């Protein structure tokens, strides 16, 4: 009887006896992500399922990422096939309004400038010893766009998916903390106070419908491997602007996006197994991701200063920081910073233009890198 009781107790404690230090650390990291999402409100829609997925996958003997495990099924079916990030892009497109960009097309240049950090960080990653595919995955963190980072990383460096995804979404949530010091440092008092006038250039419904079609064709011809990314984003936007498929638009920005976001977050968390995540290269990925976003902000603001000079003071350089894909947080940061120095300055719509351009720019930047890799036979 005592032997059977002891055996029963041992069976109940088998999980504890197999619990390793690395798994404890990862469970704590998962708990930290939960705290950031729930307690601090940092990207809760992603950090909550990612954090919980990280906890689940580090429970000893649970086998959730084994061949028959449920998290393995989600990962194989949605991440490795690239279905989840592409479905997310449809929802993003359905929620994005490109009208401010169409009203002031020259602002699209800021969206291009805001991607330079990607390529600069790629070169830095190569210099630090990462191979070409890993460097591309690390550089794309600078897009400040979670789905783009996941799409590229799952395709070329799946072993870095956990680190890249956590970096991309964490830094996207921290944009209000990362960008302002850089914006203040690089702009003068006079530049910060510039008031940008209202752009009164009407945009017809026909133009808004044609825009996603034209952008898809043009961008896909430049970088064909980026067609799935830009195509899904613009499909979502076409659903919105057409005005004839309200049910599909609503489903894209609500039910589909919500379900896929949940499953995608769990799948990303499932890649954060202790033996794969607790490495020096993970810390390097996190550091390089931060550098990428800082460089994006630097180049965006500097390009904004150039546009300010060329337009004789009509462009406030602060909106250059919004040329990344963190929509709409980066635009709000530009608005808040501008208001600090001039209460009459309303930069939000101009910054939203740069932010929308950044969304397109980040996808095109990723598409160019994918096409270059394909051209190199990688």
C-alpha positions in Angstrom: 0.0 0.0 0.0 2.8 2.4 1.0 4.7 1.5 -2.1 1.7 2.2 -4.3 1.1 5.5 -2.6 4.7 6.5 -3.0 4.6 5.6 -6.7 1.4 7.7 -7.1 3.0 10.7 -5.4 6.1 10.3 -7.6 3.9 10.2 -10.7 2.2 13.4 -9.6 5.5 15.2 -9.1 7.1 13.9 -12.3 6.7 17.4 -13.9 8.6 19.0 -11.1 11.4 16.5 -11.1 12.0 17.1 -14.9 11.8 20.9 -14.6 15.1 22.5 -15.6 16.5 25.9 -14.8 16.1 27.1 -18.4 12.5 26.2 -18.4 11.9 28.1 -15.2 13.6 31.1 -16.7 11.4 30.9 -19.8 8.3 30.6 -17.7 9.3 33.7 -16.0 9.9 35.5 -19.3 6.5 34.3 -20.5 5.0 35.8 -17.3 6.8 39.0 -17.9 5.2 39.2 -21.4 1.9 38.7 -19.8 2.6 41.5 -17.3 3.6 43.8 -20.1 0.5 43.0 -22.1 -2.0 43.0 -19.2 -0.5 45.3 -16.7 1.1 47.9 -18.9 -1.1 47.5 -22.0 1.9 47.0 -24.4 0.4 45.2 -27.5 -1.8 42.9 -25.4 -3.4 41.2 -28.4 0.0 39.6 -29.2 2.0 39.7 -26.0 -0.7 37.9 -24.1 -0.9 34.8 -26.3 2.9 34.9 -27.0 3.6 35.0 -23.2 1.1 32.2 -22.5 2.5 30.1 -25.4 6.0 30.5 -24.0 4.8 29.2 -20.6 2.9 26.2 -22.2 5.9 25.1 -24.3 8.2 25.1 -21.4 6.1 22.8 -19.2 8.2 19.6 -19.0 6.8 16.4 -20.6 3.7 18.3 -22.0 4.9 17.7 -25.6 3.0 20.6 -27.1 5.6 21.1 -29.8 6.2 17.4 -30.4 5.0 15.9 -33.7 1.5 15.3 -32.4 1.3 18.4 -30.2 -1.4 21.0 -30.6 1.0 24.0 -30.7 3.1 22.1 -33.4 -0.1 21.8 -35.4 -0.8 25.5 -35.2 2.8 26.3 -36.0 3.1 24.0 -39.0 -0.3 24.9 -40.4 -0.2 28.6 -40.0 3.4 29.9 -39.6 5.5 27.6 -41.7 2.9 27.9 -44.5 2.9 31.7 -44.0 -0.9 31.7 -43.8 -1.3 33.4 -40.5 0.8 36.6 -41.3 -0.8 36.9 -44.7 -4.3 36.7 -43.2 -3.3 39.4 -40.7 -2.3 41.6 -43.6 -5.8 41.5 -45.1 -7.1 42.7 -41.7 -4.5 45.5 -41.6 -5.4 46.6 -45.1 -9.1 46.7 -44.2 -8.3 48.9 -41.2 -5.9 51.3 -43.0 -7.0 54.6 -44.5 -4.6 55.8 -47.2 -6.5 59.0 -48.0 -4.1 61.3 -46.0 -1.3 59.8 -48.1 -3.2 60.3 -51.4 -3.9 63.9 -50.4 -0.2 64.6 -49.9 1.7 62.1 -52.1 5.2 63.6 -51.5 5.1 62.4 -47.9 5.6 58.8 -49.3 9.3 59.7 -49.4 9.3 59.7 -45.6 7.9 56.1 -45.7 10.9 55.1 -47.9 13.4 56.9 -45.7 12.0 55.1 -42.6 13.2 51.8 -44.0 16.9 52.5 -44.2 17.5 51.1 -40.7 16.5 47.7 -42.1 19.4 47.6 -44.5 21.9 49.2 -42.2 21.1 46.7 -39.5 21.4 43.9 -42.0 24.9 44.9 -42.8 25.7 45.2 -39.1 24.3 41.7 -38.5 26.5 40.3 -41.2 29.5 42.0 -39.7 28.7 40.4 -36.3 28.8 36.9 -37.9 25.2 36.1 -38.7 24.7 34.4 -42.1 22.8 36.1 -44.9 19.4 34.6 -44.1 19.7 35.4 -40.4 20.8 38.9 -41.1 17.7 39.5 -43.3 15.4 38.2 -40.6 17.1 40.5 -38.0 17.2 43.5 -40.3 13.4 43.3 -41.0 12.7 44.0 -37.3 13.4 47.6 -38.3 10.2 47.5 -40.3 8.5 47.7 -36.9 5.8 45.5 -38.4 5.1 42.2 -36.7 3.5 40.3 -39.6 6.2 41.3 -42.0 8.9 40.2 -39.5 7.2 36.8 -38.9 6.6 36.2 -42.7 10.3 36.8 -43.6 11.7 35.0 -40.5 9.5 31.9 -40.8 10.6 31.7 -44.4 14.3 32.0 -44.0 15.4 31.7 -40.4 12.7 29.9 -38.4 15.1 29.1 -35.6 15.1 32.9 -34.8 11.3 33.3 -35.0 10.8 33.6 -31.3 13.5 36.2 -30.7 12.6 38.2 -33.8 8.8 38.2 -33.1 9.2 39.2 -29.5 11.6 42.0 -30.5 9.3 43.3 -33.3 6.2 43.4 -31.2 7.9 44.6 -28.0 9.7 47.5 -29.7 6.5 48.4 -31.7 4.8 48.8 -28.3 7.7 50.8 -27.0 7.8 53.3 -29.9 6.4 56.1 -27.6 9.5 55.6 -25.4 12.1 54.9 -28.1 11.4 57.7 -30.6 11.0 61.0 -28.7 14.6 61.3 -27.4 15.9 60.8 -30.9 13.4 63.3 -32.4 14.3 66.0 -29.8 18.0 65.5 -30.3 18.0 65.8 -34.1 15.6 68.8 -34.5 16.0 72.4 -33.7 13.6 74.5 -31.6 12.5 76.3 -34.7 11.9 73.1 -36.6 9.8 71.6 -33.8 7.5 74.6 -33.8 6.7 74.5 -37.6 3.0 74.4 -38.2 2.0 72.4 -41.3 -1.1 73.7 -43.1 -4.1 71.6 -44.0 -3.9 69.8 -47.3 -7.0 70.5 -49.3 -6.7 68.2 -52.2 -9.8 66.1 -52.7 -9.4 62.4 -53.4 -12.1 60.8 -55.5 -13.6 57.4 -54.6 -12.3 56.1 -58.0 -8.7 57.1 -56.9 -9.1 55.3 -53.6 -10.3 52.2 -55.4 -7.6 52.2 -58.0 -4.8 52.9 -55.5 -4.6 49.3 -54.0 -4.7 47.8 -57.5 -2.0 50.1 -58.9 0.3 49.7 -55.9 -0.1 45.9 -56.0 0.8 45.6 -59.7 3.7 48.2 -59.5 5.2 46.8 -56.3 4.9 43.2 -57.4 6.6 43.9 -60.7 9.5 45.5 -58.9 9.8 42.7 -56.3 7.7 39.7 -57.3 8.5 37.6 -54.2 6.8 40.3 -52.2 3.5 39.9 -54.0 1.8 37.8 -51.2 2.6 40.6 -48.7 1.6 43.6 -50.7 -1.2 41.7 -52.3 -2.9 40.8 -49.1 -2.5 44.3 -47.6 -4.0 45.9 -50.7 -6.8 43.3 -51.0 -7.9 44.3 -47.5 -7.8 48.0 -48.4 -9.8 47.3 -51.6 -12.4 45.5 -49.5 -12.7 48.7 -47.5 -12.6 51.3 -50.2 -14.9 49.4 -52.7 -17.9 49.9 -50.4 -19.6 46.8 -51.9 -18.4 44.0 -49.6 -19.1 45.3 -46.1 -19.5 41.8 -44.7 -16.0 40.7 -46.0 -14.5 44.0 -44.7 -16.0 43.5 -41.3 -14.9 39.8 -41.2 -11.4 40.8 -42.3 -10.8 43.4 -39.6 -12.7 41.6 -36.8 -13.4 37.8 -36.8 -10.5 36.7 -39.1 -7.9 39.0 -37.6 -8.9 38.2 -34.0 -8.8 34.4 -34.5 -5.5 34.5 -36.5 -3.9 36.9 -34.0 -4.7 34.4 -31.2 -3.3 31.4 -33.0 -0.3 33.3 -34.3 0.6 34.5 -30.9 0.4 31.0 -29.4 2.5 29.7 -32.3 5.2 32.3 -31.8 5.3 31.6 -28.0 5.6 27.9 -28.9 9.0 28.7 -30.5 10.4 30.0 -27.2 11.6 26.7 -25.9 14.4 27.2 -23.3 17.1 25.3 -25.3 16.4 27.4 -28.4 15.7 30.8 -26.9 18.2 31.1 -24.1 21.3 31.8 -26.3 23.7 34.6 -26.7 22.3 35.1 -30.3 18.9 35.9 -28.8 20.3 38.9 -26.9 22.1 40.0 -30.0 18.9 39.8 -32.0 17.1 41.9 -29.4 19.9 44.5 -29.4 20.1 44.7 -33.2 16.3 45.0 -33.4 16.5 48.1 -31.1 19.3 49.5 -33.2 17.2 49.0 -36.4 14.3 50.9 -35.1 16.5 53.7 -33.8 18.3 54.0 -37.1 14.9 54.1 -38.9 13.9 57.0 -36.7 17.2 58.8 -37.2 17.1 58.5 -41.0 13.4 59.5 -41.1 13.9 62.6 -39.1 17.0 63.6 -41.1 15.1 63.1 -44.3 12.3 65.2 -42.8 14.9 68.0 -42.1 16.0 67.8 -45.8 12.4 68.1 -46.9 12.0 71.0 -44.5 14.9 72.7 -46.2 13.8 72.1 -49.7 10.3 73.3 -49.0 11.6 76.4 -47.2 10.1 75.4 -43.8 6.8 73.9 -44.8 7.6 70.4 -43.5 8.0 69.7 -39.8 10.8 67.1 -39.5 9.1 65.5 -36.6 6.8 63.7 -38.9 9.8 61.9 -40.4 9.8 59.6 -37.4 6.4 58.3 -38.4 7.8 56.8 -41.6 8.0 53.4 -39.9 5.2 50.8 -39.9 4.1 51.1 -36.3 0.6 52.3 -37.2 -0.8 54.5 -35.7 1.5 54.8 -32.7 4.4 56.5 -34.6 1.9 59.1 -35.9 0.6 59.8 -32.5 4.1 60.2 -31.2 4.8 62.9 -33.8 1.6 64.7 -32.9 2.4 64.6 -29.1 5.9 65.9 -29.6 4.8 68.7 -31.9 2.1 69.8 -29.4 4.8 70.1 -26.7 6.5 72.9 -28.6 3.6 74.5 -30.3 0.0 74.2 -29.2 -1.1 75.4 -32.6 0.7 72.5 -34.4 -1.5 69.7 -35.5 0.7 67.1 -37.2 -1.5 64.0 -36.8 -2.9 63.8 -40.4 0.5 64.6 -41.9 2.2 62.0 -39.7 -0.6 59.5 -40.6 0.4 60.0 -44.2 4.0 59.1 -43.4 2.9 56.2 -41.3 0.7 54.8 -44.0 3.7 55.2 -46.4 5.8 53.4 -43.9 3.5 50.4 -44.0 3.8 50.1 -47.7 7.6 50.9 -47.5 8.3 48.1 -45.0 6.6 45.5 -47.2 8.4 46.7 -50.3 11.7 46.7 -48.4 11.0 43.1 -47.3 10.0 42.2 -50.9 13.2 43.6 -52.3 15.3 41.6 -49.9 13.4 38.4 -50.7 13.8 39.0 -54.4 17.6 39.7 -54.0 18.0 36.4 -52.0 16.1 34.6 -54.8 18.3 36.2 -57.4 21.4 35.0 -55.4 19.9 31.5 -55.5 19.5 31.4 -51.7 
